Amino acid sequence: KKIVILISGRGSNMQAIVEAGIPGAEIAAVISNRPDAAGLIWANERGIPTLALDHKAYASRDEFDAVLADKIEGMQPDLLVLAGYMRILTPVFVNRFAGRMLNIHPSLLPAYPGLHTHQRAIEDGLKIAGCTVHFVTAELDHGPVVAQAAVPVLDEDSADTLAARVLKQEHQLYPAAVRAFISGDFALVAGRVRYARPLD
Ligand code: GRF
């Protein structure tokens, strides 16, 4: 099977997935909308095909997403993985990859969709934070939940220390979820996540 990973920056989740290894799948490409993404260099050094598609070179979001979707579809991926891909996707794009596109978000959704999740959790005085892997739907950070991991929020935490604790969990959770999807352990059925086998 084939996996395409979309990044925008350092790509540490992409690295975790590559390093974990996904039995039965190859990483067909790592694509970034930012040509200077550090993750592209990392992937390239490991012989993974990379592609930089600069969104600034396109007149509109629709146009960029159409080109991006065509490129991806040409690679015939079984799974599209968003790993720190920091651009909102158009509904047209999302619908083209419905049921085969995952994202990881650094909060326990549906709490804190969007940006600055760790700062908001601290300001609200929460004692537990975490991360969520979900199928991507047209509404940002609202797709059906695949898996979650929780971490404590400590009294002395800053957004950065909490982010680091959550990120460690992301690096465990995302490869496990990708592996399970490729193995057919779960799928999106009528808008809900159905497990044939529990996540390891
Ligand atoms: C992660 O916290 C991810 O959940 C969020 O942005 C961060 C990306 O980190 N969407 P990386 O690029 O995977 O290192």
Boltz pocket constraint, residues with backbone or C-beta under 6 A from the ligand:
constraints:
  - pocket:
      binder: B
      contacts: [[A, 7], [A, 8], [A, 9], [A, 10], [A, 11], [A, 12], [A, 13], [A, 14], [A, 83], [A, 84], [A, 85], [A, 104], [A, 105], [A, 106], [A, 167], [A, 170]]
      max_distance: 6.0
